[in-house]
Amino acid sequence: MATANPPVGGVNRAAPVPASEVPEPLEDRAALHTDHRGLLTFGVMAATIMQILDTTIANVALPHMEASLSATADTITWVLTSYIVASAVAIPLTGWMSDRFGSRNLFLSAVAGFILASMLCGLATNLEEMVAFRLLQGIAAAFMNPLSQTVLMDINPKSKQASAMSVWGMGIMIGPILGPVIGGWLTENYDWRWCFYVNVPVGIACFAILWALLPSRGTKQRKFDLFGFTTLALALSTFQLMLDRGQTQDWFSSWEVWTEGMIALSAAWMFVVHMVTAKNPMFDRSIFANRNLITGMCFMAVNGVLMTATLALLPPMMQNLFNYPVLTTGLLLMPRGIGIMASMAVAGRLTARGFDPRLLVGSGLLIVTYSLWEMTGWTVEMGSTPFIVTGLTQGIGLGLIFIPLNIIAFATLSPQYRTEGSSLMNLFRNIGGSAGISIVTALLARNIQISHLEMGGHITAYSLSSIDPSIASVLGSAGETVTAMMDAAVNQQAAMIAYLDDFKLMMFLTMGALPLVLLLRRPPKPKKSDEPVHVAFE
């Protein structure tokens, strides 16, 4: 049987197909052939999960790094910021570099670079070295997400792509949940440096599998859009810096935040104008005529907020307000991951059998909205059951959104644009996650102060039947104890109110995304071939 696959490293001379007009496939055949699809899928997913874990695995190790690297509580956060900024800036390059150097070469280089950068991070002796090595690690990681998604779609026929996206989605969604648990265990039992060293043996195994089995898309000559990349990189980097520095600089009370915001806005405007008017823009303009992809990008930003912001809020809330230890906190977050895996498996199977994925996306949004509404009723006196039940419910909703959304977004997109489309989807998910974390943490801090002020004003001799706050100061140490107890109770309630306000905001955001479902088009069903087709996982 003849194959339509381009040779490894060959030139794709086929006339480009408009991204918004994809012809019906003649056969249910994979775009790229591999004899060991199951093993290759394992290698791709291991690499993906490895780099996803690194977005959160270092969070719990920051206090330990602070002493080892002679950093302060303010400067150590650059260990996280440098990784996020580098990833955001490099992601848009994925499509051009894949076309120019070949997807196989780029994937292998990204994995090798990630291994080397991880080893260097573990060997870092000061903050400057750590930030530099995390920049390299972020650049390498930026290419791995879009390429892994593209590879899984390319090596599976259309009828198996829903199952492949379920596997890919599980790694993307579960990684951030497992990161803090694994990072905390490694830090407590070994050393914070093992949060990076653990990537070396895993990465070497992944590299060996990819080297042996990974096929490649055809290469093509494409002029590099230097002006477009510069303006986009400037917009993304300054926007990320604004989000990261805003809380410590009191947001727009600081000239630094104003400057970063204006630079980001100006650079983004120049990039948009350049995309519309340039002869050879950074992204093929026909991609933006694909309604499903554009709507999917908007959904991905919302998904990034829901997933990342929730994970940023719940651990500190459980530990500070409910006094759960780190390990218990991780265990209470696990039902969310179980719900995600279960619903992704169901969503992938239903989509593969022809069920309308738009109904799954809408159902997922409604379930997430309901779970967030339940979270707005939490109290400081409740036990662990609401965390488990709500986490499981929310995980089910997130899983129903993620997989069908990826299927819909790429269903009408020509295979030659998959890498660029995947890089844009991942970019919007990262932007949504970063913006979500900054917004909810800023609102949390401000609402705690507001709620504390409002409740503190009601603590008077008339509101407390057994304690008169006005005489606490004359009771010596006993009075100080009473005052501290009252202040602690007010702080706890104020913090709980602030968390509930954040949950309410996220609930309204999810509800606001529901109308976007109406903009999605149902993907065409693949035509079955008379030839036998390899299953997705052998």
DOKOLTOR-626614 format. One record per residue: residue in one letter; x, z, y of N, C-alpha, C in turn. Coordinates in steps of 0.001 Angstrom, whole numbers, plus 500000, padded with zeros to 6 digits. Last residue first. Layout:
aXZYXZYXZY;...
This chain:
e499185520670499762499415520387498358500045521573497666;f496898520325502113497872521308501666498041521177500164;a495295518058502569496077518629503668497162519573503184;v495619515404500125494958516566500702495884517206501711;h495914511882500479496551513174500190495730514294500814;v493498509632499249494106510265500409494702511601499997;p493114506479497650493162507942497575493933508508498753;e491203503904499296492460504381498743492421505903498633;d488955503416500648488867503285499198490115503801498527;s488321505737503325489070504633502729488821504595501234;k485759506510505628486488506802504409487149505543503870;k485988506929509075485545506099507967486405506373506746;p485245509933510889486197508976510326485571508185509190;k482880510202513536483226510545512165484189509501511613;p483759510961516947483269510043515913483703510490514530;p482839514044518636483853513117518101483259512202517042;r480627514339521364480822514586519937481833513586519384;r481919515316524508481329514286523664481596514611522200;l481206517802526964481943517357525782481174516278525028;l479616518802528924480474517671529286481216517095528077;l478371521028527932477541519840528130478373518610528465;v480302522968528082479997522417526761479202521119526887;l480275523922530636481273522900530317481022522264528954;p478429526025530754477978524670531104478982523567530783;l480177528282529993479178527714529070478716526307529467;a481748529489531870482322528358531146481314527667530239;g480314531654532803480481530512533693481052529281533011;m480637533414530687479316532842530935479416531602531823;t483332534052531127482927533378529890481562532721530051;l483139535339533611483963534139533473483563533355532227;f481578537550532935481020536551533846481821535243533778;m483452538865531267482160538451530735481536537367531615;m485488539457533055485755538497531982484462538017531338;l484113541375534613484606540133535222484856539069534159;k483734543369532682482564542706533275482968541379533923;f486335544163532208485566543566531116484348542810531651;d486899545250534741487646544088534253486890543390533129;d485117547411534745484971546357535751485711545090535336;l486230548936532700484897548361532499484631547245533514;y488613549735533939488659548883532754487303548200532522;a487509551351535965488283550160536327488390549202535140;i486364553407534457485502552559535283486224551256535640;m488714554502533413487723553915532517486783552984533276;a489963555466535733490611554410534953489604553725534030;a488107557439536445488370556321537357489011555155536619;q488323559202534277487057558503534514487253557299535436;q490987560013534622490543559405533374489258558610533578;n490954561134537199491813559994536900491343559263535649;v489212563302536770488828562238537702489651560981537437;a490752564795534983489435564304534568488968563160535460;a492973565352536593493150564570535365491828563989534887;d491758566918538576492360565638538947492556564745537726;m491002569149537059489981568342537735490525566967538090;m493533570034536273492541569650535270491452568778535881;a494696570646538720495289569596537890494298569109536841;t493035572776539543493100571540540338493655570385539504;v493639574648537543492270574160537704492257572839538460;t496349575040538084495921574527536782494517573948536857;e496243576118540632496915574835540435496502574202539099;g494960578529540049494297577534540897494913576163540744;a496939579757538543495652579460537922494891578412538729;s498955580091540433499167579159539330497869578800538627;g496757580870543150498100580786542599498206579749541496;l494337580763544368494391581432543070495756581340542416;v494006579287546600494377580679546805494469581450545492;s493168576755545859494516576876546423494957578321546584;a490553577010545055491570576808544019492970577058544559;i488521577145546845489300578372546679490396578223545630;s487342574632546801487928575089548068488765576351547916;p486154574184544340487464573577544621488116574142545876;d484684576442542380484671576081543794486036575509544147;i482935576186539377484252576142540022484075575727541476;s480382576073538400481226577192537980482572577245538671;s479055573851539455478363575138539433479293576311539150;l479871571413541621480401572133540457479833573547540464;s478628570546543914478516569686542727479034570355541472;y479214572463545820477806572253545486477637571405544227;a481909572360546174481350573602545640479903573432545215;t482754569007545084482587570057546086482033571306545411;i483461565952544493483830567227543889483839568292544987;h483052563571545719481849564269545250482174565615544596;g485496562456546245484695562910547379483454563674546970;g486324561586543750486938562778544320486152563333545494;m484888559231543474484517560393542669485109561678543228;e486190557594545417484745557812545466484335559054544675;l488863557679544606488491558136545945487007558464546017;h488675556572542057489198557933542217488780558503543572;s487775554002542664486909554904541891487362556363542033;i490031553026544064488715553084544708487803554084543998;q492073553213542144492192553929543414490830554098544076;i491015551530540167491317552935539847491392553759541131;n490927549117541511489661549777541184489869551232540760;r493670548491541703492881548707542913491589549478542614;a494416548228538979495093549183539862494259549506541094;l492622546196538140492642547503537488493264548554538410;l493306544019539690491995544638539885491937546027539267;a495853543571538563495713543865539988494385544554540274;t495187543033535899496026544198536199495944544571537670;v493613540726536190493002541946535633493859543179535913;i495468538902537383494202539245538040493656540571537513;s497596538736535554497839539184536923496548539646537595;i496280537767533251496977539056533224497165539604534639;g495318535279534213494406536313533747495049537683533744;a497637533842534774496737534191535873495798535320535465;s498638533642532134499417534309533187498526534748534345;g496512532252530843496957533553530379497712534320531448;g496359529871532335495211530762532266495607532160531838;i498913528864531772498553529186533154497372530145533179;n498687528494528987499690529418529533499350529840530959;r496635526578528912496435527865528235497424528904528769;f497858524502530279496693525142530887496386526480530217;l499887523892528415500225524297529781499059525033530423;n498450523079526185499239524300526105499623524812527491;m497352520701527242496471521767526738497217523098526691;l499682519261527834498780519652528914497845520786528476;s500724518901525271501516519642526262500638520098527424;s498696517365524100498962518708523594499765519531524599;g498953515004525595497715515765525635497921517195525171;e501525514216524835501250514534526230499981515368526359;t501025513835522083502040514794522525501821515189523977;r498985511864521994498749513215521485499757514230522009;y499092509236522653499033510180523769498898511625523294;q498992507830520324500215507708521106500250508679522295;p496372508223519324497498508988518762498768508929519598;s493915508470521948494768507632521110495958508431520589;l491217510651521793492507510366522421493369509555521460;t488940511656520756488829510362521433490121509968522138;a489858514038519637489109513096518806489045511703519434;f491041516004521099491915514940520616491164513866519843;a488912517689521771489812517213522830490650516034522378;i487724518343519306487008517520520281487966516902521285;i489772519942518178489295518745517490488609517803518472;n489940522028520041491087521142519827490681519852519125;l487351523095519686487770522584520991488962521650520860;p487297524013517048486471522860517437486888522247518764;i489322526156517464489524525021516570488631523835516929;f488280527960519535489609527353519574489719526093518724;i485688529034519098485977528200520277487223527357520048;l485791530540516812484817529448516863485058528525518059;g487701532444517570488023531469516533487083530284516528;l486237533914519449487421533167519882487815532113518861;g484232535068517776483892534146518852485065533298519302;i485780536685516094484945535628515518484593534600516586;g486871538444517993487743537546517241486974536401516619;q484576539830518765485249538966519737486195537985519049;t484030541213516358483054540287516942483725539310517896;l486363542775516085485994541817515050485033540770515600;g486170544312518447487319543443518211487024542386517168;t483797545711517998483870544754519105485044543793518930;v484574547248515746483424546344515690483506545275516778;i486876548665516691486921547847515480485807546798515484;f485996549986518978487161549109519054487181548147517864;p483830551526517947483581550417518887484760549463519037;t485334553406516231484436552372515685484144551246516671;s486764555470517367487473554212517139486551553084516674;g484528557118519692485551557100518662486171555720518513;m483966558070523184483653557342521951484826557413520967;e484467559188525634484144560101524536483947559394523201;v484785557260527522486011557957527101485745558897525928;t482804554358526663483021555631527352484273556298526806;w481508550991527088482403551966526472482515553231527332;g480035548911528091479350550166527847480210551225527188;t481522546658528164481195547261529465480444548581529306;m481581545817525538482734546566526040482462547211527389;e479234544343525374479326545598524632480476546458525167;w480091542170526877478992542991527376478976544346526667;l481991541159525158482437541708526438481347542567527076;s480291540298523099481292541333522817481797541974524106;y478794538308524438478128539504523913479137540636523665;t480841536462524958480103537071526065479419538354525619;v481508535764522336482502536450523175481823537139524357;i479094534496521628479547535678520887480569536468521699;l479048532356523433477976533349523466478394534635522755;l481347530966522618481275531513523975480201532593524081;g480559530226519995481705531109520209481685531751521585;s478458528474520557478181529718519840479314530719520036;g479903526396521824478873527135522547478548528465521895;v481524525617519645482138526093520892481136526910521688;l479557524809517818480462525909517476481108526488518731;l478408522680519141477574523848518844478432525058518500;r480537520922519119480077521447520407479192522681520219;p480871520035516533481775521090517033481353521660518375;d478438519478514212478739519215515618479623520331516182;f479752518912510974478951519754511857479390519528513298;g481333517497509191480500516737510110479616517571511008;r483126518844507683481927518360506997480938517695507937;a484996519707509501485399518669508546484199518080507823;t483524521749510712483855520543511478484244519397510553;l483444523620508617482200523039509124482463521746509889;r486204524208508323485447523633507207484161522962507699;g486836525274510855487529524092510349486767523415509224;a485111527482510920484953526397511900485637525123511435;v486162529045508827484785528548508745484590527366509685;a488724529553509848488575528909508549487182528302508401;m488033530833512230488767529573512277488637528815510960;s486814533155511286485988532164511973486697530821512103;a489045534449510071487840534127509304487029533027509977;m490883534727512204491239533955511006490001533530510222;i489373536336513998489871535018514399490172534163513173;g488945538672512495487814537862512937488228536454513326;i491600539526512246490831539196511039489638538318511399;g492232540048514924492930538986514209492192538562512949;r490492542204515335490374541006516171491048539806515482;p491455544112513536490180543441513268489944542208514120;m493926544956514867493958544023513742492605543382513429;l493748546949516705493668545572517207493604544546516081;l494141549195515213492814549007515789492636547613516389;l496868548896514655495899548789513562494489548564514090;g497990549336517206498151548048516537497141547843515421;t497228552029517536496756550992518460496855549617517831;t498717553212515526497254553225515437496649552176516359;l501289552784516586500914552198515310499398552145515140;v501205554280519011501448552834519018500974552182517722;p498420556680519116499829556281519016499963554766518881;y495853557230521518496208556688520210497701556376520196;n494636558288523833495772558988523208496057558523521779;f492799557138525415492307557665524145493401558323523313;l494252556432527678492966557099527841492481557766526555;n496708555378526720496684556285527864495378557064527988;q496183553786524442497249554784524405497120555817525523;m494038552136525139493955552946523926494991554081523942;m495068550939527467493861551739527535493752552669526326;p497304549513526548497505550673527435496263551546527552;p495816547644524728496836548605524274497080549762525230;l493849546194526489493465547143525440494582548105525003;l495069544444528401494291545606528815494140546653527717;a496385542376527137497126543130528149496399544417528538;l494431541328525535495558541983524876496420542757525866;t492860540231527566492318541298526722493434542062526039;a494559538256528567494182539379529424493617540538528609;t494753536491526351495934537182526860495567538399527702;m492060535640525823492946536129524777494055537004525354;l490907534934528311490214535843527391491178536467526390;v492824533159529426492445534391530122491860535400529136;g492837531142527489494069531871527780493781533186528492;n490234530208527718490650530840526474491922531656526667;v490396529040530253489497530186530039489901530944528785;a492220527013529639492558527992530678491691529245530518;m490745525626527743491971526287527325492422527323528358;f488699524520529284488369525539528293489617526314527866;c490247522662530690489562523735531416489198524876530462;m491033521038528546492051521736529337491436522894530127;g488556520013527739489309520894526847490386521672527575;t488009518351529868487155519518529654487850520528528749;i490072516502529392490030517239530659489166518492530521;l489346515536526839490632516192527053490612517035528317;n486800514410527281486961515508526335488258516274526565;r487319512334529115486494513481529506486685514674528573;n489965510608530070489365511097528836488630512408529131;a491331509998532275490003509384532169489271509846530917;f493782511054531976492848511836532779491485511173532890;i495129509054530598494809510308529914493718511064530658;s495725507117532425494557506891531577494175508140530779;r498111507852533622496858508163534315495630507979533435;d500651509468531919499856508251531971498486508576532565;f502699511533533941501711511415532869500960510106533041;m504416510763536028504922511581534935504006511515533714;p503956507268537036503828508723537157504305509446535906;n504944504625538320505248505176536994505176506702537059;k503795504350540851503770503234539914504013503717538491;a501670506821542430502963506345541926502786505208540923;t499129507824543177499673506667543885500934506069543263;v498409510018541621497399509012541937498028507723542456;m500709511563541514500118511078540271499135509945540528;h501026512186544236502007511320543572501443510744542271;v498875513925544583498931512666545353499885511685544694;v499740515971542818498467515265542586498465513928543316;f502160516781544035502158516247542671500888515450542399;m501277517754546485502159516584546457502189515949545067;w499801519962545544499129518887546267499980517611546262;a501850521519544432500780521016543567500044519859544237;a503333522111546740503950521307545685502888520735544747;s501427523689548123501945522445548717502547521538547645;l501058525856546336499932525015546736500405523669547285;a503679526910546189502987526447544980501850525505545330;i504124527605548868504988526610548213504299526047546977;m502125529539549182502082528313549989502957527229549386;g502987531517547332501677530884547209501600529573547971;e505494532251548349505390531658547012504054530948546828;t504663533313550852505586532171550774505478531469549428;w503017535457550058502482534375550881503356533125550772;v504931537001548719503814536440547974503163535298548747;e506617537643550901507136536961549712506014536284548924;w505078539070552661505450537711553040506004536936551852;s502382541025551421503812540737551417504052539278551813;s499780541267551116500332542075552200501830541810552352;f499036539910548896499159539144550143499412540021551368;w500598542171546708499976540857546850500135540306548265;d502367544265546454501068544485547101500422543170547525;q504531543789544886504700543530546324503394543693547110;t503719544220542302504742545121542836504911544952544350;q501829542145542033501426543538541884502430544501542506;g503346539729542434502253540127543313501917541597543246;r505184538832540656505667539722541707504537540301542557;d503691537175538954504483538270538403504871539292539464;l502457535346540643501648536170539756502418537383539258;m504712534210541872503703534890542683502858535822541820;l505953533054539665506624534138540385505643534934541239;q504038531105539042504332532153538076505024533335538749;f504253529558541373502973530170541017503177531319540027;t506882528688541211506510529581542314505169530260542045;s506662527107538854507588528242538916507214529206540037;l504694525154539488504507526076538371505398527312538500;a505801523824541724504474524439541798504300525495540708;l508244522926540695508236523840541835506896524563541940;a507328521204538686508148522367538324508158523392539447;l506014519299540293505260520078539312506025521344538920;t508143518270541813507022518921542491506211519783541521;t509789517294539708510292518288540662509143519025541342;f508192515388538415508620516583537691509076517676538650;g507877513512540498506720514167539905507101515441539183;f510544512744540939509791513384542018508584514135541454;l511230511620538420511957512769538946511163513497540025;d510070510289535832509487510518537154510101511789537756;f511911508048533915511659509456534214511190509601535654;k510540505354532138511271505807533306510890507246533629;r510880504871528760509975505324529797510791505844530958;q510976503204525723511644503410526999510617503761528066;k510098504939522750509871503853523706510543504217525026;t509985505628519208510452505886520572510111504700521460;g507523506665516814508396505661517398508797506036518814;r507734509958515273507012508880515951508015507855516477;s509088510982512150509175510842513598508243509748514086;p508903513649509659508959512248510090508971512179511617;l510623516269508114509889515886509319510024514394509626;l512164517086505911510841516494505694510180515903506932;a514706518161506486514509517423505245513214516613505229;w514389519451508951515436518442508797515182517564507576;l512389521303508314512100520215509246513127519093509120;i513820523006506576512613522304506111512309521107507001;a515878523913508268516206523197507031515008522400506526;f514437525229510289515241524045510631515558523227509381;c513362527385508840512482526370509434513243525085509728;a515736528769508239514890528258507158513949527169507670;i516550529396510855517411528554510008516609527958508858;g514465531089511718514690529797512360515543528862511531;v514842533321510065513587532564509995513779531168510582;p517406534183510896517185533712509514515903532905509368;v516762534528513815517857533701513296517633533265511846;n514789536296514586514500534862514678515545533999513985;v515869538796514506514964538434513406514628536944513427;y517236539108516901517998538722515703517090538258514568;f515198540013518593515730538659518760516496538194517516;c514634542493517716513490541688518144513907540229518340;w517073543644517433516517542996516254515226542244516564;r517535544959519790518184543662519614517638542913518397;w516375547444519544515628546412520256516238545027520071;d516766548548516141517256548475517511516487547364518208;y515118550181513911516446549563513969516975549612515407;n512729551545514253513458551727512999514868551138513022;e511784550885516830511822552282516402512722552492515178;t512003548078516903512684548895517905512834550342517440;l510402547257514764511826546934514763512601547829515732;w507896548252515635508479548712514370509976548449514329;g507507546839518058507586548297518056508230548843516792;g507422544189517095508458544605518032508624546110518076;i505129544285515485506426544003514870507562544462515784;v503240544893517526503361545743516337504731545554515693;p503511542828519444503824544214519807504009545134518601;g502838540494517665504096540679518377504410542118518735;l500274540251516682501275540864515817502570541194516557;i498997538991518829498491540279518356499560541006517537;p500334536554519205500379537564520275499883538944519840;g499712535326516560501057535678517002501094536727518100;i497081534555516330497490535801515686498847536275516186;m496906532127517699496077533249518136496542534587517551;i498734530407516464498737530535517913498013531801518357;g498036530619513740499364531021514195499406531267515689;m495428529601513836495661530964513366497022531470513831;g495858526957514666495210527901515569495412529342515155;w496975525853512354497756525915513585497175526952514542;v494785526078510608496051526729510289496892526897511548;s492953524488511996492633525884511687493909526664511401;m494167522019512029494070522735513293493678524197513090;a493809521387509317495162521550509846495151522318511157;s491037521150509218491698522195508426493105522457508949;a490754518941510924490099520201511263490741521366510498;q492113516907509577492695517452510800492048518767511225;k491093515620507429491804516874507151492324517541508418;s490008513273508339489115514160507594489755515515507314;k492227511966509440491208512537510316490318513537509602;p495218513043507642494174512065508005493077512752508809;n498232514510508880496954514679508189495990513574508597;i500378514128510467500619514049509023499345514261508206;d499388514399513107499937513115512666500067513017511157;m498640517056513335497608516020513470498099514688512937;l501104518287513016500036518572512066498900517563512157;v502479517215515262502936516930513897501812517156512895;t501042518321517433501074516877517233501474516524515810;q501622521041517096500234520569517029500175519070516769;s504395520972517445503833521441516176502390520986516024;l504617520046520084505106519216518983504540519664517643;p503513522171521621502887520842521619503330519975520436;n505400524310520705503947524375520566503295522994520566;m508044523456521363507656523687519971506143523725519773;f508773523287524003508544522035523276507904522260521907;a509146525951524788508124525141525451507785523880524662;a511353527001523498510026527340522977508941526440523556;a513428526053525145513318525573523760511920525825523203;i512832527527527470512864526062527508512703525500526107;g513100530180526565511808529689527037511735528184527084;q515833530276525993514871530480524919513484529951525318;l516915529950528542517178528951527507516164529057526373;l515904532336529669515554531039530242515760529932529219;r517202534203528117515751534086527972515232532796528610;f519783533872529080519505533484527697518004533367527436;a519435534847531712519909533482531485519575533010530071;v518629537488531173517726536580531890518133535127531659;m520954538474529885519676538453529193518711537472529856;e522907538292531917523042537505530696521691537382529971;e521809540138533733522021538746534136522139537840532907;l521825542584532358520550541951532689520726540474533036;n524276542634529674523754543037530974522500542220531280;t524819541754527141525380543057527528524912543523528901;a523333540059524381523456540246525831523928541658526155;l522811539525521751524189539893522089524380540221523561;g520180538732521699520544539945520978521935540438521324;c520454536345523113519671537437523697520015538763523016;l521888534831521247522544535221522490521804536361523180;m519893534456519325521116535164518967521842535652520219;s518088532960520835517684534260520295518904535100519942;a519549530626521337519187531485522463518772532883521991;l519747529613518688520955529971519436520636530930520577;i517001529196518116517821530073517268519043530559518037;f516340527343520111515663528641520076516459529644519243;g517914525150519443518138525842520714517503527218520742;a516726524489516979518131524896517024518446525652518312;v514145523801517899514318524900516947515759525412516972;a514783521648519613514100522828520141514279524030519214;s515926519815517858516746520368518941516123521635519509;l513696519239516260514883519857515662515777520491516725;f512037518067518227511610519263517506512814519992516903;l513555515835519021513207516862519998512811518166519305;n513750514331516667514965514832517303514663515965518279;r510975513797516259511781514523515259513013515144515910;s510194512317518493509600513634518271510410514454517264;g512531510700520615511903510802519303511396512211519048;f513424510326523179514410510697522161513839510783520747;r511140509379524628512496508879524925513462509127523779;d508883510687523697508920509221523717510350508708523850;s509711513327524080509345512872522743509382511351522657;m510072513385526835511239513561525973510947513117524538;w507404513025527717508443512050528071509638512170527128;g506092515302526551505669513931526268506757512922526548;t507505517558527619507447517289526191507107515847525881;l507474518326530242508493517344529854508335516870528409;p505614520389530552505223519024530932506235517952530545;i507240522671529616506158522089528806505780520674529238;a509035523674531533509504522695530549508380522023529764;v507643525518533115508293524365533760508635523284532742;a506774527402531230505797526682532050506401525424532667;s509226528354530207508279527659529333507298526820530142;a510306529589532498511018528484531849510074527684530952;v508378531617532980508619530561533974509300529356533327;i508602533189530637507327532560530990507538531395531951;y511290534046530737510795533298529572509528532526529935;s511331535460533159512209534300532980511736533429531820;t509512537579532666509213536546533658510046535291533438;l510792539235530785509543538548530441509284537377531376;v513022539979532206513196539550530816511953538792530345;w512063540980534541512556539602534570512866539087533167;t511586543629534143510466542716533885510884541246533958;i513772544959535038513741544635533610512602543681533285;t513411545611537725514164544395537400514075544008535925;d511892547999537677511416546833538424512106545548537976;a513350549810536232512002549500535762511445548251536456;t516710548444536077515709549373536571514336548947536042;a519514548224533758518502547665534641517572548773535115;s521512548320531766521737548914533098520791548312534136;l520901547627529235521322546544530124521566547023531545;s520078549990528001521206549239527440521766548212528411;a517843550793529529519047551625529483520257550832529017;e516099548616529123516414549084530469517698549896530494;m515569548374526450516475547406527076516970547919528426;h513693550397526178514977550536525489516019549564526080;p511533549383527684512171550655528070513535550857527415;l511018546888526198511555546892527558512171548239527962;a509793546694523781511210547072523765511804547191525168;v507269545737524070507394547157523745508845547632523775;n507880542994524645507200543861525611507438545340525341;a508911541330522732509876542069523552509212543064524502;i506751540081521598507506541020520768508459541869521591;t505471538144523113504997539537523231505866540545522497;t506746535764522727506099535955524016505662537400524219;d507617535717520136508594536096521153507982536232522542;l505499534723518659505773536159518601506696536592519734;i505874532016519142504711532681519729504930534194519747;q508139531435517613508266531404519067507066532043519764;m507086531916515018508319532563515471508411532570516992;i504933530189514831504665531622514889505889532376515406;t506405527744514720505441528006515785505189529495515949;a507922527980512394508595527805513684507667528146514842;a505833528175510555506794529275510667507540529191512000;m504609525683510884503895526885511298504828528088511432;v506598523963509867506119523796511242505454525077511731;g506810524909507205507961524937508107507543524840509572;f504188524412506241504743525773506250505907525877507226;t504093521637506477503169522464507257503667523894507351;l506006520994504559506270520671505961505353521487506873;l504672521826502256505921522475502636506253522203504098;g502412520036502351502242521480502330503493522220502783;r503514517458502256502765517895503431502634519417503491;h505603515721501133505479517165500907504774517790502103;d505777513127501911505486513376500492505257514859500203;t504214511790504797505203512701504221504792513007502791;h503492509505507423503447509852506000504559510836505651;l501395509512510277502749509582509734502681510086508299;a498626509309510480499457508451511325500896508409510833;a496641509189507471497495509916508419498343508935509220;r493433507650507198494843507718506833495628508451507904;d490801506397506613491056507811506852492479508115506406;e490793503218508265490903504049507089491164505487507501;l490269502251510771489892501435509625489908502255508357;p488865504268513365489922504015512388489409503185511225;e487493502885516318487234503569515071488341503266514075;p489631503001519233488804502307518262488588503158517017;v489349504832522159490036504797520886489162504087519875;e489533505102525288488850504153524420489638503992523132;s491057506697526865489643507039526774488871506095525867;a493580505606526816493378506924526204491913507250526019;p494045502258525839493548503202526832493171504517526186;v496981501590524059495533501653523980495049502623525041;p499730499406524585499110500727524739497590500631524713;a500864497278522002500276497389523328499568498716523462;a503777498243520173502356497952520219501836498120521646;r506343498899519784506115497779520687504627497414520777;n508277501513519383506868501211519267506531500131520274;v511255501468517683510599501258518966509164500857518721;g512503504128515489512211502771515877511478502694517191;g512874506670514534513778506232515586513503504819516065;v511492505689511583512100506812512288513092506281513303;p509052503032512038510249503607511428510796504738512269;p505525503699512287506750503135512836507948503743512156;n503066503148509725503922504090510456505135503384511043;a501394501800508164501370501439509578502264502337510404;t502238500523504960502096501658505881502167501163507310;a500623499078502148501460498968503337501199500138504252;m500842500000498819500000500000500000500881500000501236;
